[in-house]
Structures are given as structure tokens and as C-alpha cells.
Amino acid sequence: MVPEQLTVFWNNFLDLFDVLPEDSLAITVYIVGAIIIMWCWTSIMRRLPATLGCILWMVVFALIATPTISEGPNSELAPATFGLLFGVLTKDSVLIWSNLSLILFVIGLGLIISHWANKYRAIRKKATVVEGTEQSPL
């Protein structure tokens, strides 16, 4: 009796996914999965020195979140890491280099943006300290 009710519930639950379009469902799972993985990775990286943690966070972000278009008749959005692994397995050098270049581009862009954000943050912190001492009557 209980397994039959669970089977009915499970079938009704899976019928819900038949209503949703495959493309939007796949992109939603891709984005939500990347967010969950990066949130978990952030809690690990907090225990490392700030510079090393930032670099490793950016590398994992690039490996997980760099998008590419998959090969084949039903080409869709996919992580570039999968394309890179598929290129290595099939020994397709064009596929390897195209996906690796995308991943390295995201790593480089992220490191440049974080460098400038840290510089801006340091300048802003320095200006706040200077303003705080000028306003102080002592």
C-alpha cells in the first residue's frame, strides 16, 4: 500500500518536469548547481590566506561556470570543462584548445577584475581612515 502511494507520488512529481521546457530546465539546473558548488567552495576557501583563496575560487568558478556550446546534432549550452574532457578523450585538439582558451579567459578576466576591486577597496579604506582622523577633534 505504501509503495503504491509512493509510486503514484513519484509519477506525479516526474510529470511536473514534462510541462517545463528542456532548455530552460537545463540552464536552471546548470546555474543553481554552479551557485551551490561555489557556495560550498567559498566556505572551504575562507580557511586559506586571502590571495590563495581568491585565486583558487576563481579557478574553480571558471572550471564550473564557463559556458560553451556542445558538439553534435542537439548542441546546447554546456560547461566548457565537459567540452575539454570530451576533447581530451577523443584527442580532438581544436575542441581542447577552444574550451581551454575559454576557461583561461574567464580565469584571467576574473583575476584582473578582483585585482582592481581590491585596489579600489584599499584606496577607499585609506580615504575613510584619513577622513576619520581629520574629523576627530583629538
Buried (B, 14 or more C-beta within 10 A) or exposed (E): EEEEEEEEEEEEEEEEEEEEEEEEEBBEEBEEEBEEBBEEBEEEBEEEEEEEBBBBBBBBBBBBBBBBEBBEEEEEEBBBBEBBBBBBEEEBEEBBEBBBEBBEEBBEEBBEEBEEEEEEEEEEEEEEEEEEEEEEEE
